[in-house]
Amino acid sequence: MLDKTASGNDVILEIEVQGGAQVYHNLQDRVVRIFVLPPSEEALQQRLAGRNTESDASIRARLARAQEEINHLPDYDYFVINDDLEQAVQQTLSIIVAERHRVQISKNEEK
């Protein structure tokens, strides 16, 4: 990953909250955190159930874990609601473009 960012590429990691916290801890000044949210808990439950790949108990456990992770939303820089895939992609790309144009000021510098 570091070789990609060193050459000017953006790297997107799709990881859970704990993994994101580890990446942020190691690379703070180079990380932009985007939390992808479902449109609602009900929509998430319908998506999980609609896959027909998990038991009811597994779905309940995943919903509980999702709620725990949502509690970490204030730790993130941005959020995107994944209701319409194309719109979510466009919002994510907008964040990337905005971050490329961010003015970086050292915390120790005074204006």
Biopython code that builds the backbone (N, CA, C, O; Angstrom):
import numpy as np
from Bio.PDB.StructureBuilder import StructureBuilder

atoms = [
    (1, "MET", "N", (0.815, -1.184, 0.000)),
    (1, "MET", "CA", (0.000, 0.000, 0.000)),
    (1, "MET", "C", (0.868, 1.260, 0.000)),
    (1, "MET", "O", (0.587, 2.202, -0.740)),
    (2, "LEU", "N", (1.904, 1.283, 0.812)),
    (2, "LEU", "CA", (2.750, 2.478, 0.900)),
    (2, "LEU", "C", (3.421, 2.794, -0.423)),
    (2, "LEU", "O", (3.589, 3.964, -0.766)),
    (3, "ASP", "N", (3.809, 1.762, -1.178)),
    (3, "ASP", "CA", (4.429, 2.021, -2.467)),
    (3, "ASP", "C", (3.433, 2.653, -3.435)),
    (3, "ASP", "O", (3.820, 3.470, -4.271)),
    (4, "LYS", "N", (2.177, 2.293, -3.335)),
    (4, "LYS", "CA", (1.140, 2.877, -4.195)),
    (4, "LYS", "C", (0.914, 4.342, -3.845)),
    (4, "LYS", "O", (0.835, 5.183, -4.740)),
    (5, "THR", "N", (0.810, 4.658, -2.564)),
    (5, "THR", "CA", (0.573, 6.042, -2.167)),
    (5, "THR", "C", (1.805, 6.899, -2.425)),
    (5, "THR", "O", (1.679, 8.080, -2.750)),
    (6, "ALA", "N", (2.991, 6.323, -2.285)),
    (6, "ALA", "CA", (4.223, 7.075, -2.536)),
    (6, "ALA", "C", (4.320, 7.496, -3.994)),
    (6, "ALA", "O", (4.923, 8.521, -4.312)),
    (7, "SER", "N", (3.728, 6.706, -4.874)),
    (7, "SER", "CA", (3.764, 7.055, -6.294)),
    (7, "SER", "C", (2.565, 7.907, -6.705)),
    (7, "SER", "O", (2.327, 8.112, -7.895)),
    (8, "GLY", "N", (1.809, 8.405, -5.723)),
    (8, "GLY", "CA", (0.720, 9.337, -6.012)),
    (8, "GLY", "C", (-0.637, 8.710, -6.241)),
    (8, "GLY", "O", (-1.580, 9.400, -6.626)),
    (9, "ASN", "N", (-0.749, 7.422, -6.013)),
    (9, "ASN", "CA", (-2.028, 6.746, -6.195)),
    (9, "ASN", "C", (-2.859, 6.789, -4.923)),
    (9, "ASN", "O", (-2.322, 6.794, -3.815)),
    (10, "ASP", "N", (-4.161, 6.821, -5.093)),
    (10, "ASP", "CA", (-5.065, 6.679, -3.971)),
    (10, "ASP", "C", (-5.327, 5.194, -3.761)),
    (10, "ASP", "O", (-5.450, 4.434, -4.722)),
    (11, "VAL", "N", (-5.412, 4.790, -2.505)),
    (11, "VAL", "CA", (-5.677, 3.393, -2.170)),
    (11, "VAL", "C", (-6.932, 3.362, -1.322)),
    (11, "VAL", "O", (-7.038, 4.082, -0.329)),
    (12, "ILE", "N", (-7.878, 2.532, -1.711)),
    (12, "ILE", "CA", (-9.113, 2.387, -0.948)),
    (12, "ILE", "C", (-9.102, 1.019, -0.281)),
    (12, "ILE", "O", (-8.963, -0.009, -0.944)),
    (13, "LEU", "N", (-9.249, 1.020, 1.025)),
    (13, "LEU", "CA", (-9.319, -0.223, 1.785)),
    (13, "LEU", "C", (-10.744, -0.399, 2.283)),
    (13, "LEU", "O", (-11.309, 0.511, 2.890)),
    (14, "GLU", "N", (-11.313, -1.537, 2.036)),
    (14, "GLU", "CA", (-12.640, -1.858, 2.556)),
    (14, "GLU", "C", (-12.409, -2.763, 3.769)),
    (14, "GLU", "O", (-12.253, -3.978, 3.644)),
    (15, "ILE", "N", (-12.394, -2.131, 4.945)),
    (15, "ILE", "CA", (-12.080, -2.860, 6.165)),
    (15, "ILE", "C", (-13.027, -2.446, 7.278)),
    (15, "ILE", "O", (-13.674, -1.400, 7.217)),
    (16, "GLU", "N", (-13.091, -3.291, 8.289)),
    (16, "GLU", "CA", (-13.952, -3.011, 9.425)),
    (16, "GLU", "C", (-13.328, -1.936, 10.306)),
    (16, "GLU", "O", (-12.181, -1.534, 10.109)),
    (17, "VAL", "N", (-14.099, -1.487, 11.270)),
    (17, "VAL", "CA", (-13.693, -0.389, 12.143)),
    (17, "VAL", "C", (-12.357, -0.665, 12.821)),
    (17, "VAL", "O", (-11.508, 0.225, 12.878)),
    (18, "GLN", "N", (-12.148, -1.872, 13.333)),
    (18, "GLN", "CA", (-10.913, -2.182, 14.051)),
    (18, "GLN", "C", (-9.704, -2.083, 13.121)),
    (18, "GLN", "O", (-8.679, -1.513, 13.496)),
    (19, "GLY", "N", (-9.818, -2.626, 11.932)),
    (19, "GLY", "CA", (-8.729, -2.541, 10.963)),
    (19, "GLY", "C", (-8.471, -1.112, 10.539)),
    (19, "GLY", "O", (-7.322, -0.706, 10.364)),
    (20, "GLY", "N", (-9.547, -0.343, 10.372)),
    (20, "GLY", "CA", (-9.406, 1.067, 10.024)),
    (20, "GLY", "C", (-8.676, 1.849, 11.102)),
    (20, "GLY", "O", (-7.871, 2.732, 10.808)),
    (21, "ALA", "N", (-8.965, 1.516, 12.351)),
    (21, "ALA", "CA", (-8.295, 2.193, 13.468)),
    (21, "ALA", "C", (-6.798, 1.881, 13.453)),
    (21, "ALA", "O", (-5.984, 2.755, 13.750)),
    (22, "GLN", "N", (-6.433, 0.658, 13.115)),
    (22, "GLN", "CA", (-5.018, 0.295, 13.054)),
    (22, "GLN", "C", (-4.301, 1.043, 11.926)),
    (22, "GLN", "O", (-3.193, 1.548, 12.110)),
    (23, "VAL", "N", (-4.941, 1.106, 10.769)),
    (23, "VAL", "CA", (-4.346, 1.828, 9.642)),
    (23, "VAL", "C", (-4.187, 3.293, 10.007)),
    (23, "VAL", "O", (-3.143, 3.892, 9.748)),
    (24, "TYR", "N", (-5.220, 3.872, 10.606)),
    (24, "TYR", "CA", (-5.155, 5.281, 10.990)),
    (24, "TYR", "C", (-4.054, 5.518, 12.022)),
    (24, "TYR", "O", (-3.333, 6.513, 11.943)),
    (25, "HIS", "N", (-3.923, 4.626, 12.970)),
    (25, "HIS", "CA", (-2.890, 4.758, 13.997)),
    (25, "HIS", "C", (-1.490, 4.804, 13.368)),
    (25, "HIS", "O", (-0.625, 5.554, 13.819)),
    (26, "ASN", "N", (-1.282, 4.006, 12.338)),
    (26, "ASN", "CA", (0.037, 3.915, 11.707)),
    (26, "ASN", "C", (0.303, 4.996, 10.664)),
    (26, "ASN", "O", (1.457, 5.354, 10.425)),
    (27, "LEU", "N", (-0.756, 5.522, 10.040)),
    (27, "LEU", "CA", (-0.571, 6.432, 8.904)),
    (27, "LEU", "C", (-1.451, 7.673, 9.003)),
    (27, "LEU", "O", (-1.965, 8.135, 7.985)),
    (28, "GLN", "N", (-1.633, 8.211, 10.172)),
    (28, "GLN", "CA", (-2.614, 9.266, 10.423)),
    (28, "GLN", "C", (-2.667, 10.354, 9.366)),
    (28, "GLN", "O", (-3.742, 10.658, 8.849)),
    (29, "ASP", "N", (-1.545, 10.935, 9.040)),
    (29, "ASP", "CA", (-1.554, 12.083, 8.137)),
    (29, "ASP", "C", (-1.833, 11.711, 6.688)),
    (29, "ASP", "O", (-1.993, 12.592, 5.843)),
    (30, "ARG", "N", (-1.893, 10.429, 6.395)),
    (30, "ARG", "CA", (-2.114, 9.985, 5.022)),
    (30, "ARG", "C", (-3.438, 9.265, 4.846)),
    (30, "ARG", "O", (-3.690, 8.679, 3.793)),
    (31, "VAL", "N", (-4.292, 9.301, 5.869)),
    (31, "VAL", "CA", (-5.528, 8.522, 5.847)),
    (31, "VAL", "C", (-6.735, 9.446, 5.877)),
    (31, "VAL", "O", (-6.793, 10.389, 6.666)),
    (32, "VAL", "N", (-7.685, 9.165, 5.015)),
    (32, "VAL", "CA", (-8.995, 9.806, 5.050)),
    (32, "VAL", "C", (-9.987, 8.688, 5.309)),
    (32, "VAL", "O", (-10.068, 7.720, 4.554)),
    (33, "ARG", "N", (-10.739, 8.839, 6.385)),
    (33, "ARG", "CA", (-11.661, 7.781, 6.787)),
    (33, "ARG", "C", (-13.070, 8.094, 6.315)),
    (33, "ARG", "O", (-13.631, 9.141, 6.638)),
    (34, "ILE", "N", (-13.641, 7.161, 5.537)),
    (34, "ILE", "CA", (-15.002, 7.296, 5.026)),
    (34, "ILE", "C", (-15.808, 6.120, 5.558)),
    (34, "ILE", "O", (-15.470, 4.964, 5.303)),
    (35, "PHE", "N", (-16.862, 6.410, 6.291)),
    (35, "PHE", "CA", (-17.727, 5.375, 6.850)),
    (35, "PHE", "C", (-18.883, 5.166, 5.888)),
    (35, "PHE", "O", (-19.616, 6.110, 5.590)),
    (36, "VAL", "N", (-19.056, 3.962, 5.403)),
    (36, "VAL", "CA", (-20.158, 3.639, 4.501)),
    (36, "VAL", "C", (-21.300, 3.058, 5.335)),
    (36, "VAL", "O", (-21.163, 2.029, 5.998)),
    (37, "LEU", "N", (-22.420, 3.755, 5.274)),
    (37, "LEU", "CA", (-23.589, 3.386, 6.070)),
    (37, "LEU", "C", (-24.685, 2.787, 5.198)),
    (37, "LEU", "O", (-24.830, 3.164, 4.035)),
    (38, "PRO", "N", (-25.454, 1.860, 5.752)),
    (38, "PRO", "CA", (-26.657, 1.423, 5.049)),
    (38, "PRO", "C", (-27.710, 2.533, 5.179)),
    (38, "PRO", "O", (-27.600, 3.371, 6.075)),
    (39, "PRO", "N", (-28.714, 2.558, 4.316)),
    (39, "PRO", "CA", (-29.731, 3.603, 4.419)),
    (39, "PRO", "C", (-30.528, 3.520, 5.724)),
    (39, "PRO", "O", (-31.033, 4.528, 6.218)),
    (40, "SER", "N", (-30.633, 2.323, 6.267)),
    (40, "SER", "CA", (-31.337, 2.125, 7.546)),
    (40, "SER", "C", (-31.012, 0.734, 8.061)),
    (40, "SER", "O", (-30.502, -0.113, 7.328)),
    (41, "GLU", "N", (-31.314, 0.511, 9.332)),
    (41, "GLU", "CA", (-31.127, -0.825, 9.893)),
    (41, "GLU", "C", (-32.034, -1.828, 9.195)),
    (41, "GLU", "O", (-31.640, -2.967, 8.944)),
    (42, "GLU", "N", (-33.247, -1.395, 8.886)),
    (42, "GLU", "CA", (-34.195, -2.283, 8.199)),
    (42, "GLU", "C", (-33.677, -2.675, 6.816)),
    (42, "GLU", "O", (-33.794, -3.831, 6.408)),
    (43, "ALA", "N", (-33.107, -1.711, 6.101)),
    (43, "ALA", "CA", (-32.564, -2.013, 4.776)),
    (43, "ALA", "C", (-31.405, -2.992, 4.876)),
    (43, "ALA", "O", (-31.286, -3.902, 4.055)),
    (44, "LEU", "N", (-30.549, -2.810, 5.878)),
    (44, "LEU", "CA", (-29.442, -3.742, 6.070)),
    (44, "LEU", "C", (-29.968, -5.138, 6.372)),
    (44, "LEU", "O", (-29.475, -6.123, 5.822)),
    (45, "GLN", "N", (-30.954, -5.222, 7.232)),
    (45, "GLN", "CA", (-31.536, -6.520, 7.567)),
    (45, "GLN", "C", (-32.133, -7.181, 6.322)),
    (45, "GLN", "O", (-31.960, -8.382, 6.118)),
    (46, "GLN", "N", (-32.823, -6.415, 5.500)),
    (46, "GLN", "CA", (-33.406, -6.963, 4.272)),
    (46, "GLN", "C", (-32.325, -7.434, 3.304)),
    (46, "GLN", "O", (-32.472, -8.471, 2.658)),
    (47, "ARG", "N", (-31.245, -6.670, 3.207)),
    (47, "ARG", "CA", (-30.146, -7.069, 2.315)),
    (47, "ARG", "C", (-29.524, -8.381, 2.770)),
    (47, "ARG", "O", (-29.280, -9.278, 1.962)),
    (48, "LEU", "N", (-29.270, -8.485, 4.071)),
    (48, "LEU", "CA", (-28.659, -9.703, 4.601)),
    (48, "LEU", "C", (-29.585, -10.898, 4.430)),
    (48, "LEU", "O", (-29.152, -11.977, 4.024)),
    (49, "ALA", "N", (-30.850, -10.702, 4.740)),
    (49, "ALA", "CA", (-31.815, -11.800, 4.611)),
    (49, "ALA", "C", (-32.022, -12.185, 3.150)),
    (49, "ALA", "O", (-32.207, -13.359, 2.829)),
    (50, "GLY", "N", (-31.991, -11.190, 2.269)),
    (50, "GLY", "CA", (-32.213, -11.441, 0.848)),
    (50, "GLY", "C", (-31.127, -12.267, 0.187)),
    (50, "GLY", "O", (-31.352, -12.858, -0.869)),
    (51, "ARG", "N", (-29.974, -12.314, 0.785)),
    (51, "ARG", "CA", (-28.875, -13.112, 0.228)),
    (51, "ARG", "C", (-29.095, -14.603, 0.420)),
    (51, "ARG", "O", (-28.557, -15.422, -0.325)),
    (52, "ASN", "N", (-29.895, -14.951, 1.429)),
    (52, "ASN", "CA", (-30.163, -16.363, 1.755)),
    (52, "ASN", "C", (-28.880, -17.154, 2.002)),
    (52, "ASN", "O", (-28.786, -18.327, 1.640)),
    (53, "THR", "N", (-27.892, -16.502, 2.623)),
    (53, "THR", "CA", (-26.627, -17.185, 2.890)),
    (53, "THR", "C", (-26.349, -17.326, 4.378)),
    (53, "THR", "O", (-25.376, -17.971, 4.770)),
    (54, "GLU", "N", (-27.206, -16.720, 5.219)),
    (54, "GLU", "CA", (-26.939, -16.725, 6.646)),
    (54, "GLU", "C", (-28.195, -17.101, 7.430)),
    (54, "GLU", "O", (-29.323, -16.882, 6.988)),
    (55, "SER", "N", (-27.961, -17.665, 8.587)),
    (55, "SER", "CA", (-29.066, -18.008, 9.479)),
    (55, "SER", "C", (-29.613, -16.741, 10.135)),
    (55, "SER", "O", (-28.978, -15.688, 10.098)),
    (56, "ASP", "N", (-30.789, -16.855, 10.730)),
    (56, "ASP", "CA", (-31.367, -15.716, 11.455)),
    (56, "ASP", "C", (-30.445, -15.270, 12.586)),
    (56, "ASP", "O", (-30.289, -14.073, 12.826)),
    (57, "ALA", "N", (-29.835, -16.227, 13.278)),
    (57, "ALA", "CA", (-28.925, -15.889, 14.375)),
    (57, "ALA", "C", (-27.710, -15.133, 13.849)),
    (57, "ALA", "O", (-27.250, -14.180, 14.478)),
    (58, "SER", "N", (-27.199, -15.548, 12.721)),
    (58, "SER", "CA", (-26.045, -14.874, 12.123)),
    (58, "SER", "C", (-26.416, -13.452, 11.693)),
    (58, "SER", "O", (-25.629, -12.521, 11.862)),
    (59, "ILE", "N", (-27.593, -13.294, 11.149)),
    (59, "ILE", "CA", (-28.054, -11.959, 10.740)),
    (59, "ILE", "C", (-28.199, -11.058, 11.961)),
    (59, "ILE", "O", (-27.796, -9.895, 11.924)),
    (60, "ARG", "N", (-28.763, -11.578, 13.027)),
    (60, "ARG", "CA", (-28.901, -10.786, 14.258)),
    (60, "ARG", "C", (-27.525, -10.366, 14.785)),
    (60, "ARG", "O", (-27.340, -9.230, 15.222)),
    (61, "ALA", "N", (-26.574, -11.284, 14.740)),
    (61, "ALA", "CA", (-25.216, -10.970, 15.209)),
    (61, "ALA", "C", (-24.572, -9.898, 14.333)),
    (61, "ALA", "O", (-23.900, -9.002, 14.844)),
    (62, "ARG", "N", (-24.770, -9.983, 13.031)),
    (62, "ARG", "CA", (-24.201, -8.982, 12.129)),
    (62, "ARG", "C", (-24.854, -7.622, 12.321)),
    (62, "ARG", "O", (-24.184, -6.594, 12.224)),
    (63, "LEU", "N", (-26.150, -7.607, 12.590)),
    (63, "LEU", "CA", (-26.835, -6.338, 12.846)),
    (63, "LEU", "C", (-26.327, -5.705, 14.141)),
    (63, "LEU", "O", (-26.147, -4.489, 14.214)),
    (64, "ALA", "N", (-26.102, -6.522, 15.146)),
    (64, "ALA", "CA", (-25.575, -6.009, 16.419)),
    (64, "ALA", "C", (-24.171, -5.452, 16.217)),
    (64, "ALA", "O", (-23.837, -4.394, 16.751)),
    (65, "ARG", "N", (-23.347, -6.164, 15.445)),
    (65, "ARG", "CA", (-21.987, -5.691, 15.175)),
    (65, "ARG", "C", (-22.029, -4.398, 14.357)),
    (65, "ARG", "O", (-21.225, -3.493, 14.581)),
    (66, "ALA", "N", (-22.963, -4.314, 13.413)),
    (66, "ALA", "CA", (-23.090, -3.093, 12.612)),
    (66, "ALA", "C", (-23.431, -1.909, 13.501)),
    (66, "ALA", "O", (-22.888, -0.820, 13.317)),
    (67, "GLN", "N", (-24.323, -2.109, 14.464)),
    (67, "GLN", "CA", (-24.679, -1.017, 15.370)),
    (67, "GLN", "C", (-23.477, -0.592, 16.212)),
    (67, "GLN", "O", (-23.267, 0.599, 16.440)),
    (68, "GLU", "N", (-22.693, -1.561, 16.672)),
    (68, "GLU", "CA", (-21.475, -1.232, 17.429)),
    (68, "GLU", "C", (-20.515, -0.410, 16.576)),
    (68, "GLU", "O", (-19.909, 0.546, 17.059)),
    (69, "GLU", "N", (-20.382, -0.785, 15.309)),
    (69, "GLU", "CA", (-19.478, -0.066, 14.433)),
    (69, "GLU", "C", (-19.995, 1.338, 14.138)),
    (69, "GLU", "O", (-19.203, 2.277, 14.061)),
    (70, "ILE", "N", (-21.294, 1.498, 13.972)),
    (70, "ILE", "CA", (-21.875, 2.821, 13.714)),
    (70, "ILE", "C", (-21.580, 3.765, 14.868)),
    (70, "ILE", "O", (-21.488, 4.975, 14.663)),
    (71, "ASN", "N", (-21.432, 3.240, 16.064)),
    (71, "ASN", "CA", (-21.085, 4.084, 17.206)),
    (71, "ASN", "C", (-19.726, 4.759, 17.037)),
    (71, "ASN", "O", (-19.424, 5.724, 17.739)),
    (72, "HIS", "N", (-18.902, 4.258, 16.111)),
    (72, "HIS", "CA", (-17.587, 4.842, 15.844)),
    (72, "HIS", "C", (-17.636, 5.914, 14.750)),
    (72, "HIS", "O", (-16.598, 6.455, 14.370)),
    (73, "LEU", "N", (-18.805, 6.215, 14.255)),
    (73, "LEU", "CA", (-18.944, 7.202, 13.187)),
    (73, "LEU", "C", (-18.257, 8.528, 13.499)),
    (73, "LEU", "O", (-17.641, 9.098, 12.599)),
    (74, "PRO", "N", (-18.327, 9.052, 14.728)),
    (74, "PRO", "CA", (-17.643, 10.324, 15.012)),
    (74, "PRO", "C", (-16.122, 10.282, 14.824)),
    (74, "PRO", "O", (-15.485, 11.333, 14.744)),
    (75, "ASP", "N", (-15.540, 9.097, 14.754)),
    (75, "ASP", "CA", (-14.098, 8.967, 14.543)),
    (75, "ASP", "C", (-13.708, 9.160, 13.075)),
    (75, "ASP", "O", (-12.524, 9.268, 12.758)),
    (76, "TYR", "N", (-14.683, 9.204, 12.195)),
    (76, "TYR", "CA", (-14.431, 9.251, 10.753)),
    (76, "TYR", "C", (-14.469, 10.678, 10.228)),
    (76, "TYR", "O", (-15.004, 11.577, 10.876)),
    (77, "ASP", "N", (-13.892, 10.872, 9.047)),
    (77, "ASP", "CA", (-13.850, 12.182, 8.412)),
    (77, "ASP", "C", (-15.111, 12.458, 7.595)),
    (77, "ASP", "O", (-15.582, 13.594, 7.538)),
    (78, "TYR", "N", (-15.652, 11.426, 6.972)),
    (78, "TYR", "CA", (-16.816, 11.550, 6.101)),
    (78, "TYR", "C", (-17.692, 10.308, 6.266)),
    (78, "TYR", "O", (-17.263, 9.289, 6.807)),
    (79, "PHE", "N", (-18.930, 10.421, 5.784)),
    (79, "PHE", "CA", (-19.771, 9.242, 5.667)),
    (79, "PHE", "C", (-20.470, 9.281, 4.314)),
    (79, "PHE", "O", (-20.705, 10.345, 3.741)),
    (80, "VAL", "N", (-20.791, 8.103, 3.827)),
    (80, "VAL", "CA", (-21.545, 7.928, 2.591)),
    (80, "VAL", "C", (-22.644, 6.926, 2.898)),
    (80, "VAL", "O", (-22.391, 5.877, 3.492)),
    (81, "ILE", "N", (-23.854, 7.249, 2.494)),
    (81, "ILE", "CA", (-24.966, 6.320, 2.683)),
    (81, "ILE", "C", (-25.113, 5.500, 1.408)),
    (81, "ILE", "O", (-25.343, 6.045, 0.328)),
    (82, "ASN", "N", (-24.978, 4.196, 1.545)),
    (82, "ASN", "CA", (-25.018, 3.287, 0.408)),
    (82, "ASN", "C", (-26.465, 2.851, 0.154)),
    (82, "ASN", "O", (-26.853, 1.718, 0.439)),
    (83, "ASP", "N", (-27.240, 3.780, -0.386)),
    (83, "ASP", "CA", (-28.612, 3.476, -0.753)),
    (83, "ASP", "C", (-28.678, 3.216, -2.250)),
    (83, "ASP", "O", (-29.218, 2.202, -2.692)),
    (84, "ASP", "N", (-28.131, 4.130, -3.014)),
    (84, "ASP", "CA", (-28.034, 4.007, -4.463)),
    (84, "ASP", "C", (-26.547, 3.891, -4.790)),
    (84, "ASP", "O", (-25.777, 4.808, -4.504)),
    (85, "LEU", "N", (-26.141, 2.778, -5.383)),
    (85, "LEU", "CA", (-24.721, 2.504, -5.605)),
    (85, "LEU", "C", (-24.037, 3.598, -6.419)),
    (85, "LEU", "O", (-22.950, 4.049, -6.058)),
    (86, "GLU", "N", (-24.654, 4.021, -7.496)),
    (86, "GLU", "CA", (-24.030, 5.046, -8.339)),
    (86, "GLU", "C", (-23.836, 6.347, -7.563)),
    (86, "GLU", "O", (-22.794, 6.991, -7.680)),
    (87, "GLN", "N", (-24.822, 6.728, -6.784)),
    (87, "GLN", "CA", (-24.704, 7.953, -5.990)),
    (87, "GLN", "C", (-23.620, 7.797, -4.920)),
    (87, "GLN", "O", (-22.856, 8.732, -4.680)),
    (88, "ALA", "N", (-23.545, 6.636, -4.280)),
    (88, "ALA", "CA", (-22.521, 6.396, -3.261)),
    (88, "ALA", "C", (-21.126, 6.463, -3.876)),
    (88, "ALA", "O", (-20.205, 7.005, -3.263)),
    (89, "VAL", "N", (-20.964, 5.924, -5.067)),
    (89, "VAL", "CA", (-19.673, 5.987, -5.761)),
    (89, "VAL", "C", (-19.325, 7.436, -6.078)),
    (89, "VAL", "O", (-18.188, 7.856, -5.865)),
    (90, "GLN", "N", (-20.280, 8.200, -6.580)),
    (90, "GLN", "CA", (-20.034, 9.604, -6.909)),
    (90, "GLN", "C", (-19.664, 10.414, -5.668)),
    (90, "GLN", "O", (-18.777, 11.266, -5.723)),
    (91, "GLN", "N", (-20.336, 10.153, -4.559)),
    (91, "GLN", "CA", (-20.011, 10.856, -3.319)),
    (91, "GLN", "C", (-18.594, 10.515, -2.862)),
    (91, "GLN", "O", (-17.853, 11.390, -2.415)),
    (92, "THR", "N", (-18.228, 9.255, -2.975)),
    (92, "THR", "CA", (-16.878, 8.832, -2.592)),
    (92, "THR", "C", (-15.830, 9.493, -3.479)),
    (92, "THR", "O", (-14.803, 9.962, -2.989)),
    (93, "LEU", "N", (-16.090, 9.528, -4.776)),
    (93, "LEU", "CA", (-15.162, 10.194, -5.690)),
    (93, "LEU", "C", (-15.053, 11.688, -5.381)),
    (93, "LEU", "O", (-13.973, 12.268, -5.495)),
    (94, "SER", "N", (-16.153, 12.302, -4.995)),
    (94, "SER", "CA", (-16.130, 13.724, -4.623)),
    (94, "SER", "C", (-15.246, 13.957, -3.401)),
    (94, "SER", "O", (-14.518, 14.947, -3.335)),
    (95, "ILE", "N", (-15.311, 13.052, -2.448)),
    (95, "ILE", "CA", (-14.464, 13.156, -1.257)),
    (95, "ILE", "C", (-12.995, 13.040, -1.653)),
    (95, "ILE", "O", (-12.156, 13.800, -1.168)),
    (96, "ILE", "N", (-12.689, 12.104, -2.521)),
    (96, "ILE", "CA", (-11.308, 11.915, -2.965)),
    (96, "ILE", "C", (-10.797, 13.172, -3.664)),
    (96, "ILE", "O", (-9.681, 13.621, -3.399)),
    (97, "VAL", "N", (-11.604, 13.739, -4.552)),
    (97, "VAL", "CA", (-11.194, 14.957, -5.258)),
    (97, "VAL", "C", (-10.991, 16.091, -4.262)),
    (97, "VAL", "O", (-9.997, 16.813, -4.341)),
    (98, "ALA", "N", (-11.918, 16.254, -3.330)),
    (98, "ALA", "CA", (-11.784, 17.320, -2.334)),
    (98, "ALA", "C", (-10.513, 17.145, -1.516)),
    (98, "ALA", "O", (-9.819, 18.124, -1.241)),
    (99, "GLU", "N", (-10.198, 15.928, -1.126)),
    (99, "GLU", "CA", (-9.000, 15.679, -0.317)),
    (99, "GLU", "C", (-7.725, 15.947, -1.107)),
    (99, "GLU", "O", (-6.717, 16.356, -0.531)),
    (100, "ARG", "N", (-7.755, 15.729, -2.384)),
    (100, "ARG", "CA", (-6.575, 16.022, -3.209)),
    (100, "ARG", "C", (-6.294, 17.522, -3.258)),
    (100, "ARG", "O", (-5.168, 17.940, -3.528)),
    (101, "HIS", "N", (-7.318, 18.325, -2.998)),
    (101, "HIS", "CA", (-7.181, 19.774, -3.074)),
    (101, "HIS", "C", (-7.156, 20.439, -1.704)),
    (101, "HIS", "O", (-7.225, 21.664, -1.608)),
    (102, "ARG", "N", (-7.060, 19.656, -0.666)),
    (102, "ARG", "CA", (-7.036, 20.207, 0.691)),
    (102, "ARG", "C", (-5.738, 20.971, 0.922)),
    (102, "ARG", "O", (-4.659, 20.526, 0.531)),
    (103, "VAL", "N", (-5.862, 22.108, 1.553)),
    (103, "VAL", "CA", (-4.695, 22.883, 1.948)),
    (103, "VAL", "C", (-4.197, 22.305, 3.258)),
    (103, "VAL", "O", (-4.943, 22.229, 4.234)),
    (104, "GLN", "N", (-2.949, 21.900, 3.281)),
    (104, "GLN", "CA", (-2.371, 21.293, 4.474)),
    (104, "GLN", "C", (-1.627, 22.364, 5.266)),
    (104, "GLN", "O", (-0.704, 22.996, 4.752)),
    (105, "ILE", "N", (-2.026, 22.561, 6.497)),
    (105, "ILE", "CA", (-1.369, 23.508, 7.390)),
    (105, "ILE", "C", (-0.910, 22.741, 8.615)),
    (105, "ILE", "O", (-1.688, 22.026, 9.246)),
    (106, "SER", "N", (0.346, 22.898, 8.938)),
    (106, "SER", "CA", (0.882, 22.231, 10.114)),
    (106, "SER", "C", (0.146, 22.713, 11.346)),
    (106, "SER", "O", (-0.161, 23.899, 11.462)),
    (107, "LYS", "N", (-0.136, 21.821, 12.251)),
    (107, "LYS", "CA", (-0.824, 22.184, 13.493)),
    (107, "LYS", "C", (0.011, 23.142, 14.335)),
    (107, "LYS", "O", (-0.532, 23.851, 15.182)),
    (108, "ASN", "N", (1.334, 23.174, 14.112)),
    (108, "ASN", "CA", (2.209, 24.041, 14.888)),
    (108, "ASN", "C", (2.333, 25.439, 14.279)),
    (108, "ASN", "O", (2.841, 26.356, 14.926)),
    (109, "GLU", "N", (1.872, 25.602, 13.040)),
    (109, "GLU", "CA", (1.964, 26.909, 12.400)),
    (109, "GLU", "C", (0.808, 27.791, 12.863)),
    (109, "GLU", "O", (-0.298, 27.317, 13.118)),
    (110, "GLU", "N", (1.093, 29.072, 12.963)),
    (110, "GLU", "CA", (0.047, 30.035, 13.277)),
    (110, "GLU", "C", (-0.302, 30.781, 12.013)),
    (110, "GLU", "O", (0.551, 30.996, 11.151)),
    (111, "LYS", "N", (-1.537, 31.170, 11.905)),
    (111, "LYS", "CA", (-1.981, 31.919, 10.719)),
    (111, "LYS", "C", (-1.658, 33.377, 10.873)),
    (111, "LYS", "O", (-1.953, 34.172, 9.980)),
]
sb = StructureBuilder()
sb.init_structure("model")
sb.init_model(0)
sb.init_chain("A")
sb.init_seg("    ")
for serial, (resi, resn, name, xyz) in enumerate(atoms, 1):
    if name == "N":
        sb.init_residue(resn, " ", resi, " ")
    sb.init_atom(name, np.array(xyz, "f"), 0.0, 1.0, " ", f" {name:<3s}", serial, name[0])
structure = sb.get_structure()
